Amino acid sequence: MAVFTPLSREEVGGLLAHYALGDLVTYEGIGAGIENTNYFVDTQHGRYVLTLFERLNFRQLPFYLELMRHLARRDLPVPAPQENRSGSLMSELKGKPCAIVSRVDGKWMERPSEAQCATIGALLAQMHAAAADFPHFQPNLRGLGWWKSTVPQLERFVDAPTFHLLAEEVIRQDSFQRSPQFERLPQGPVHGDLFRDNVLWDDTKVGGVIDFYFAGCTLWLFDLAVTMNDWCVDVETGAWDRPRATALIEAYHAARPLSEPEHAAWRTVLRAAAFRFWLSRLYDLHLPRTAEVLKPHDPRRFELTLRQRIADGWLPWPR
């Protein structure tokens, strides 16, 4: 979340006139995140988050909003998109698509416990199962196609060994995704960005899973890898915290049993998950967009994670 497009009180109030959510009471820009413009919005009827989409277009956005509504209707802790008076989940403000979703309570955990990791593993598997019959398709917009187009843009910003590692990993992942092995792995809609700061805790339970705007259709194993690379490691080195990693993957496996083909692909997919965020953070660092409020992320963390996944002698897997 961030603020790229400042909004006035009059603009927010004018948008709310197209919803049955009551009049505006307060609003406040949100500085966390790096993709979209976000505001907390309180009205006479409730508390919401307004998102103005800076990259997603009117054609792409319905996938994300419909997926969130689909999961919320399955009683999963996901913010519910709000319909405007025309019955649409999407509106327009300052020439850009926007949406209003319910605001969920809680705070994110910087240092999750083993029990919390187990909770997230089970919840992720439940989300995959609930999304299995979701009728819409959209590719992962930060997937292989984006990787292949982005790596050449970074060549002038990084040293030769770093660029060589980036290029080698794209080649490896391209070969994997063209293989029959890849096609046999379970796939469907994924969150794609289930980091610790995208899960809000209300005491010991999950209050809400937020920020679905990197969702897309790809391997469920990739979603698990993204999650574990953030929840179950020493963030300074990328090395596994074995108790947390074991707790998360065992809980996921209990809810959606992992297969032997997934086991065979596990290291490659873990590398893909680390590479995806190293690449996007390099891109955001060297080719930034102007924002009124923006907190960029350090790419070094996921370079270390990728190198660690390449070197790992032990990988978490269910017993």
C-alpha positions in Angstrom: 0.0 0.0 0.0 1.1 3.6 -0.7 -0.1 7.0 -1.9 0.8 7.8 -5.5 -2.4 9.8 -6.2 -3.4 12.3 -3.5 -7.1 12.5 -2.9 -9.0 15.4 -1.4 -11.9 15.0 1.1 -14.2 16.2 -1.6 -13.0 13.5 -4.0 -13.4 10.7 -1.5 -16.8 12.0 -0.4 -17.9 12.2 -4.0 -16.9 8.6 -4.6 -18.9 7.5 -1.5 -22.0 9.1 -2.9 -22.1 6.2 -5.4 -22.2 3.7 -2.5 -24.7 2.9 0.2 -22.0 3.2 2.9 -23.0 6.4 4.5 -21.2 9.8 4.5 -17.5 10.3 5.0 -16.3 10.8 8.6 -12.5 10.5 8.3 -9.9 9.4 5.8 -6.2 8.8 5.9 -3.5 7.8 3.4 -1.7 4.5 4.0 2.1 4.5 3.6 2.8 0.8 3.6 3.4 -1.1 0.4 4.5 -0.1 -3.1 1.8 -0.8 -5.7 -1.4 1.2 -5.3 -2.8 4.3 -3.6 -4.6 3.3 -0.4 -6.7 5.2 2.1 -8.4 4.2 5.3 -12.0 5.5 5.1 -14.4 5.7 7.9 -18.1 6.4 7.2 -21.3 6.6 9.2 -21.8 2.9 8.5 -18.4 1.3 8.9 -14.6 1.2 8.3 -13.2 0.6 4.9 -10.1 0.7 2.7 -10.2 2.6 -0.6 -7.7 1.5 -3.2 -6.9 3.4 -6.3 -5.1 1.1 -8.7 -2.0 2.5 -10.3 -1.0 -0.4 -12.5 -4.0 -2.7 -12.8 -6.5 -1.7 -15.5 -10.3 -1.9 -15.8 -10.0 -5.2 -17.6 -7.7 -6.9 -15.1 -9.2 -5.7 -11.8 -12.5 -7.8 -11.7 -10.5 -11.0 -11.3 -9.0 -9.8 -7.9 -12.3 -8.4 -6.6 -14.3 -11.4 -7.6 -11.8 -13.7 -6.0 -11.9 -11.8 -2.8 -15.7 -11.9 -2.7 -15.6 -15.6 -3.6 -13.4 -16.4 -0.6 -15.2 -14.1 1.7 -18.5 -15.9 0.9 -16.8 -19.2 1.9 -16.3 -17.7 5.3 -12.6 -17.1 5.0 -11.1 -14.1 6.7 -10.8 -11.9 3.6 -12.0 -8.3 3.1 -15.3 -8.1 1.3 -15.4 -5.8 -1.7 -18.3 -3.4 -1.6 -20.8 -3.0 -4.5 -21.6 0.5 -5.7 -25.1 1.6 -6.5 -24.8 0.1 -10.0 -24.0 -3.3 -8.5 -20.3 -3.2 -9.6 -17.4 -4.0 -7.3 -15.3 -1.5 -9.3 -15.6 2.3 -9.7 -13.5 5.0 -11.3 -11.8 8.0 -9.6 -9.4 10.5 -11.3 -9.5 8.3 -14.5 -8.3 5.2 -12.6 -10.1 2.1 -11.4 -10.8 1.9 -7.7 -12.5 -0.3 -5.1 -13.7 -0.1 -1.6 -13.4 -3.2 0.7 -14.2 -3.8 4.3 -11.5 -3.0 6.8 -10.3 -6.0 8.8 -9.1 -5.7 12.4 -5.8 -6.8 13.8 -2.0 -6.2 13.4 0.7 -8.1 11.6 3.2 -10.2 13.5 6.9 -9.5 12.8 8.0 -12.7 14.6 5.3 -15.3 14.2 5.3 -18.4 16.5 5.2 -22.0 15.5 1.5 -22.0 16.3 0.8 -19.0 14.1 2.8 -20.6 11.2 0.7 -23.7 11.5 -2.5 -21.5 11.4 -1.3 -19.9 8.2 -0.4 -23.2 6.6 -3.8 -24.5 7.2 -5.5 -21.3 6.1 -3.5 -21.2 2.9 -4.6 -24.7 2.0 -8.2 -23.8 2.8 -7.9 -20.8 0.5 -6.6 -23.0 -2.3 -9.4 -25.5 -1.8 -12.0 -22.7 -1.7 -10.7 -21.1 -4.9 -10.5 -24.4 -6.8 -14.0 -23.8 -8.3 -13.4 -20.1 -8.9 -14.7 -19.6 -12.5 -12.3 -16.8 -13.7 -8.8 -17.1 -15.0 -6.0 -14.5 -15.0 -2.3 -15.3 -15.3 0.2 -14.3 -12.7 1.1 -10.9 -13.9 4.4 -11.0 -12.0 5.2 -14.4 -13.4 7.7 -15.7 -16.0 6.7 -13.3 -18.8 7.4 -10.3 -16.5 10.6 -11.9 -15.3 11.9 -12.3 -18.9 11.1 -8.7 -19.8 12.4 -7.2 -16.6 15.8 -8.8 -16.2 17.3 -7.0 -19.3 16.1 -3.6 -17.9 18.2 -4.1 -14.8 21.5 -4.9 -16.5 22.8 -1.3 -16.3 22.1 -1.1 -12.6 23.8 -4.3 -11.2 27.3 -5.7 -11.5 28.1 -8.5 -13.9 27.9 -11.4 -11.4 24.5 -10.3 -10.1 23.2 -9.9 -13.6 24.6 -13.4 -14.5 22.7 -14.9 -11.5 19.5 -13.2 -12.6 19.8 -14.3 -16.1 20.7 -17.9 -15.2 17.6 -18.2 -12.9 15.3 -16.9 -15.6 16.6 -19.6 -17.9 16.2 -22.3 -15.3 12.6 -21.2 -14.5 11.7 -20.9 -18.2 12.9 -24.5 -18.8 10.9 -25.7 -15.7 7.7 -24.0 -16.8 8.0 -25.5 -20.3 8.4 -29.0 -18.9 5.8 -31.8 -18.6 6.6 -31.8 -14.9 5.3 -28.3 -14.5 2.0 -29.1 -16.3 1.3 -32.0 -13.9 1.4 -29.9 -10.7 -1.8 -28.7 -9.1 -2.7 -25.2 -10.1 -5.4 -22.6 -9.5 -5.9 -19.1 -8.1 -3.3 -18.0 -5.6 -2.8 -15.0 -3.3 0.8 -14.6 -4.6 2.0 -12.3 -1.8 1.1 -13.9 1.5 3.8 -12.2 3.6 3.6 -11.6 7.3 2.4 -8.0 6.8 -0.5 -9.2 4.7 -2.0 -11.1 7.5 -3.6 -9.2 10.4 -4.1 -11.0 13.7 -6.9 -10.4 16.2 -5.4 -11.9 19.3 -4.6 -15.5 18.5 -6.8 -15.8 15.4 -6.4 -14.4 11.9 -8.5 -11.2 11.6 -7.9 -10.9 7.9 -5.8 -11.7 4.9 -5.3 -8.5 2.8 -3.7 -7.3 -0.4 -4.8 -9.7 -3.1 -3.6 -7.6 -5.9 -0.7 -9.9 -6.9 -3.2 -12.8 -7.2 -3.3 -14.9 -10.3 -3.5 -18.5 -11.5 -0.4 -20.6 -11.1 1.0 -23.4 -9.0 -0.4 -23.8 -5.5 3.1 -24.9 -4.6 4.4 -21.4 -5.6 2.0 -19.8 -3.2 3.2 -22.1 -0.5 6.8 -21.3 -1.3 6.2 -17.5 -1.3 4.6 -17.8 2.1 7.3 -20.1 3.6 10.2 -17.9 2.3 8.8 -15.1 4.5 7.2 -16.7 7.5 9.7 -19.5 8.2 13.1 -18.0 7.8 15.7 -15.8 9.5 15.0 -12.6 7.5 18.7 -11.5 7.8 20.0 -14.6 6.1 17.1 -16.4 4.4 18.1 -19.6 6.4 15.2 -21.8 7.5 13.8 -21.7 11.0 13.2 -25.4 11.1 10.5 -25.5 13.8 8.4 -22.8 12.1 8.9 -24.3 8.6 7.9 -27.7 9.8 4.8 -26.4 11.5 3.6 -24.5 8.5 4.1 -27.2 5.9 2.7 -29.9 8.1 -0.4 -27.9 8.7 -0.8 -27.2 5.0 -0.3 -30.9 4.1 -2.9 -31.9 6.7 -5.5 -29.7 4.9 -4.3 -30.3 1.3 -1.9 -33.3 0.9 1.2 -32.5 -1.1 2.2 -35.0 -3.8 5.4 -36.6 -4.8 5.6 -34.6 -8.1 5.3 -31.4 -5.9 8.1 -32.8 -3.7 10.3 -33.3 -6.8 9.7 -29.6 -7.9 10.0 -28.1 -4.4 13.5 -26.6 -4.6 12.9 -25.1 -8.0 9.7 -23.5 -6.9 11.2 -22.2 -3.7 13.9 -20.6 -5.9 11.2 -19.1 -8.1 9.4 -17.6 -5.2 12.6 -16.0 -3.9 13.6 -14.8 -7.4 10.2 -13.2 -8.0 10.6 -10.8 -5.0 14.3 -10.1 -5.5 13.5 -9.1 -9.1 10.5 -6.9 -8.2 12.4 -5.2 -5.4 15.3 -4.5 -7.7 12.9 -3.1 -10.2 11.2 -0.8 -7.7 14.6 0.4 -6.3 16.2 1.2 -9.7 13.1 2.2 -11.7 10.8 3.8 -9.1 7.6 5.6 -9.6 6.9 8.9 -7.9 4.7 8.7 -4.9 3.5 11.1 -2.2 4.0 8.3 0.5 6.2 5.4 -0.4 8.4 2.9 1.6 10.5 0.8 -0.8 11.7 -2.6 0.2 15.4 -3.7 0.3 16.0 -6.2 -2.5 19.1 -7.7 -0.7 16.9 -9.8 1.5 15.6 -11.9 -1.4 18.9 -12.1 -3.1 20.1 -13.8 0.1 17.0 -16.0 0.2 17.6 -17.2 -3.4 21.2 -18.0 -2.7 20.2 -19.8 0.4 17.5 -21.9 -1.5 20.2 -22.8 -4.0 22.6 -24.0 -1.3 20.1 -25.6 1.2 21.0 -29.1 2.3 17.7 -29.4 4.1 14.3 -28.4 2.8 11.0 -28.5 4.8 8.7 -31.3 3.7 5.9 -33.2 5.5 7.0 -36.4 7.2 
